[in-house]
Amino acid sequence: MSHRFTGALAALSAVSIWGLTFVPSKVAMAEMGPLTLAVLRFGIALAVVAAIAHRKGILFTSPKAVSWGTLALLGFTSVTLYYGFQNLGLARTSASEAGLLSGSVPALTALLSALVLKERVSVLRALGIGASIVGVAAVILAGSGSVGGGSVEGDLLVMVGMVAWVFYTLINKGVGGRMPETLFLTYTMGLGTLFLLPATGVEVVLVGFGPVSTAGWLSVLFLGVLGSGASFFCWNAALRYLDASEAATYINLVPVITVLSATLMLGEPLIPVQLLGGALVILGVYLASR
């Protein structure tokens, strides 16, 4: 099995899981705060990866190959910022809109790779980035006051999270493979969850917690074990075998999976302008990856 095929399979597995996470997130957030959900989700994921690391005898190994500062930054961008803002946005917008917006990640990756890593941007890639930006704007503006439950505020919060995820991907690509994957995830998830605790404590004081139904707890369990644990293993494995921009192109499948699952399971309607915006995002991704 070639490295490229392995990376593609890992990326496909990760984005398939992520595409399905928006629905259980909406279900769980009907009964708990968005930051509380993020902490519970990664608390479960952390327990899983830490148990695996302990079984391998590496749980308390010092991360000599990667500095604590870098691990903290990775945890902060992936868990604290990305999932914190995504949940805050998802609580205010529809799962379909959040999924459509997530399709902008590849174009954002290409844009920030050019700005931060000084990668050359061809005319075709520039057109792709521009098309994705227009598509994102269409989805956000169409969501304002829509019958599907979208909102500009929620969409913008989701986009802040997407930008944080792009930075995580770029930083991760630079340090990946220097330490065992389970240990890497244990430290980044642990630090990211730790950074979320103060704001989550404030949320619990202000809005309370519970009661939570069986469906709510099953949603949290799915998000923790598969949505955070298994998907992070798959995504980080993809980054070991694929370029960051190439791996990011697989994220254009997330909107498709999310829209289908939200329509079928939550009954969310779709506005034609949103579909057009989503199509522009995917077209932009295609052009940006050429």
C-alpha positions in Angstrom: 0.0 0.0 0.0 1.5 3.3 -1.1 2.0 6.2 1.3 -0.2 8.4 -0.9 -3.0 5.9 -0.7 -2.6 5.5 3.0 -2.8 9.2 3.5 -5.8 9.5 1.2 -7.6 6.8 3.1 -6.8 8.4 6.5 -8.0 11.8 5.3 -11.2 10.3 3.9 -11.9 8.6 7.2 -11.4 11.7 9.2 -13.6 14.0 7.1 -16.3 11.4 6.9 -16.5 11.3 10.7 -16.3 15.1 10.9 -19.2 15.4 8.5 -21.4 13.4 10.8 -20.4 15.3 14.0 -22.6 18.4 13.4 -25.9 16.5 14.0 -25.0 15.0 17.4 -23.4 18.3 18.3 -26.8 20.0 17.8 -28.6 17.2 19.7 -26.2 17.6 22.7 -26.3 21.4 22.7 -30.0 21.3 23.1 -29.3 20.1 26.6 -25.9 21.7 27.5 -23.8 24.7 26.8 -21.4 24.6 23.7 -18.2 24.9 25.7 -19.4 22.3 28.2 -19.9 20.0 25.3 -16.4 20.7 24.0 -14.9 19.9 27.4 -16.9 16.6 27.8 -16.1 15.6 24.2 -12.4 16.0 24.6 -12.4 14.7 28.1 -13.7 11.4 26.7 -11.2 11.6 23.8 -8.4 12.3 26.1 -9.2 9.3 28.3 -9.2 7.1 25.2 -5.8 8.3 23.8 -4.2 8.5 27.3 -5.3 4.8 27.9 -3.7 3.8 24.6 -0.5 5.7 25.5 -0.4 4.1 28.9 -0.8 0.7 27.4 2.2 1.4 25.1 4.2 2.6 28.2 4.7 6.1 26.9 2.1 8.1 28.7 4.5 10.2 30.9 7.3 10.3 28.4 8.9 13.8 28.0 8.1 15.3 24.6 11.8 16.1 23.8 11.3 16.3 20.0 8.5 18.9 20.3 8.6 21.9 22.7 5.9 22.3 25.3 5.2 25.7 23.8 4.5 24.2 20.4 2.3 21.5 21.9 0.4 24.1 23.8 -0.1 26.2 20.6 -1.4 23.1 18.8 -3.8 22.3 21.6 -4.9 25.9 21.8 -5.6 26.2 18.1 -7.3 22.8 17.6 -9.3 22.2 20.8 -9.7 25.6 22.5 -10.2 27.9 19.5 -11.5 25.6 16.8 -14.0 23.5 18.7 -14.7 26.3 21.1 -15.7 28.7 18.4 -17.3 26.0 16.2 -19.6 25.0 19.1 -20.4 28.6 19.9 -21.3 29.2 16.3 -23.2 26.0 15.9 -25.4 26.9 18.8 -26.4 30.0 16.9 -26.7 28.6 13.3 -27.8 25.5 11.5 -25.8 22.3 11.1 -26.1 22.6 7.3 -24.6 26.2 7.3 -21.8 25.2 9.6 -21.0 22.2 7.3 -21.1 24.4 4.2 -18.7 26.9 5.8 -16.3 24.1 6.8 -15.7 23.5 3.1 -13.7 26.8 3.0 -10.8 25.3 4.9 -8.8 24.1 1.9 -9.0 27.5 0.3 -8.1 29.2 3.6 -5.2 26.8 3.9 -3.9 27.7 0.5 -4.3 31.4 1.3 -2.5 31.3 4.7 0.2 29.0 3.2 0.9 31.7 0.8 0.9 34.4 3.4 2.7 32.6 6.2 4.8 30.0 4.4 5.4 32.2 1.4 4.2 29.4 -1.0 3.7 30.6 -4.6 0.1 31.1 -5.6 -0.8 30.5 -9.3 -3.5 32.4 -11.1 -5.8 29.3 -10.9 -5.3 28.9 -7.2 -5.9 32.6 -6.6 -9.2 32.3 -8.5 -10.1 29.3 -6.4 -9.4 31.2 -3.2 -11.5 34.0 -4.4 -14.4 31.7 -5.4 -14.4 30.1 -2.0 -14.5 33.5 -0.3 -17.5 34.6 -2.4 -19.2 31.3 -1.6 -18.6 31.7 2.1 -20.0 35.2 2.0 -23.1 33.9 0.1 -23.7 31.2 2.8 -23.3 33.7 5.6 -25.5 36.4 4.1 -28.2 33.9 3.1 -28.3 32.5 6.6 -29.4 35.8 8.2 -32.9 35.3 9.3 -33.4 32.1 7.3 -36.0 29.5 8.2 -33.3 27.0 8.6 -32.1 28.6 11.8 -28.9 30.2 10.5 -27.5 33.5 11.6 -24.7 35.8 10.6 -23.3 35.8 14.2 -23.2 32.0 14.3 -21.6 31.7 10.9 -18.9 34.2 11.7 -18.1 32.3 14.9 -17.8 29.1 12.9 -15.4 30.9 10.5 -13.2 32.0 13.3 -12.9 28.4 14.3 -12.1 27.4 10.7 -9.2 29.9 10.6 -7.8 28.4 13.9 -8.0 24.9 12.3 -5.9 26.1 9.3 -3.2 27.3 11.7 -3.3 24.0 13.5 -2.9 22.1 10.2 0.1 24.3 9.1 1.8 24.0 12.5 1.1 20.3 12.8 2.6 19.6 9.4 5.8 21.2 10.5 6.2 19.1 13.6 4.4 15.9 12.7 6.1 12.5 13.1 8.6 13.7 15.7 6.9 11.9 18.6 4.5 8.9 19.0 1.0 9.8 17.7 -0.8 8.8 20.9 1.5 10.8 23.1 1.2 13.8 20.7 -2.6 13.6 20.9 -2.6 13.1 24.7 -0.6 16.3 25.3 -2.3 18.5 22.7 -5.8 17.4 23.7 -5.0 17.7 27.4 -3.6 21.2 27.0 -6.4 22.4 24.7 -9.0 21.1 27.1 -7.3 22.7 30.0 -7.4 26.0 28.3 -11.1 25.6 27.8 -11.9 25.0 31.5 -12.1 28.6 32.8 -14.6 29.7 30.1 -16.5 26.5 30.6 -16.7 27.1 34.3 -18.2 30.5 33.7 -20.7 29.0 31.2 -21.9 26.4 33.8 -22.3 29.1 36.4 -24.4 31.3 34.1 -26.5 28.7 32.3 -26.2 25.6 34.5 -25.9 22.0 33.5 -28.4 19.2 32.8 -30.5 17.2 33.0 -29.2 15.4 29.9 -31.1 12.7 28.1 -29.8 9.3 26.9 -29.7 10.7 23.4 -27.6 13.6 24.7 -25.1 11.4 26.4 -24.9 9.1 23.4 -24.1 12.1 21.2 -21.3 13.2 23.6 -19.9 9.6 23.5 -19.9 9.6 19.7 -18.3 13.0 19.5 -15.6 12.0 22.1 -14.7 8.5 20.8 -15.1 9.0 17.1 -15.5 12.7 16.5 -12.3 13.6 18.4 -10.4 10.5 19.2 -10.5 8.4 16.0 -10.8 11.3 13.6 -7.7 13.0 15.1 -5.7 9.8 14.7 -6.8 9.6 11.0 -6.2 13.3 10.3 -2.7 13.4 11.8 -1.9 10.2 9.9 -3.0 11.9 6.7 -0.7 14.8 7.4 2.3 12.4 7.7 1.8 11.2 4.1 0.2 14.2 2.3 1.0 17.9 1.9 -1.0 20.1 4.1 -2.8 21.7 1.2 -3.5 18.3 -0.4 -4.9 16.8 2.8 -7.1 19.9 3.3 -8.8 19.3 -0.1 -10.5 16.3 1.4 -12.4 18.6 3.8 -14.6 19.6 0.8 -16.5 16.3 1.5 -17.5 17.5 5.0 -20.3 19.9 3.7 -21.8 17.2 1.5 -22.0 14.7 4.4 -23.2 17.3 6.9 -25.9 18.7 4.6 -27.2 15.2 3.9 -27.2 14.1 7.6 -28.7 17.4 8.8 -31.5 17.3 6.2 -32.3 13.6 6.9 -31.9 13.6 10.6 -32.7 17.1 11.7 -35.1 18.1 8.9 -33.1 21.3 8.2 -34.2 23.1 5.0 -31.8 24.4 2.5 -32.0 27.8 0.7 -31.0 27.9 -3.0 -28.5 30.7 -2.3 -26.8 28.5 0.4 -26.5 25.7 -2.1 -25.0 28.1 -4.7 -22.6 29.4 -2.0 -21.6 25.8 -1.1 -21.1 25.0 -4.7 -18.8 28.0 -5.1 -16.8 26.9 -2.0 -16.3 23.5 -3.5 -15.4 24.9 -6.9 -12.9 27.2 -5.2 -11.4 24.2 -3.4 -11.1 22.3 -6.7 -9.3 25.3 -8.4 -7.1 26.0 -5.4 -5.9 22.4 -5.4 -4.9 22.3 -9.0 
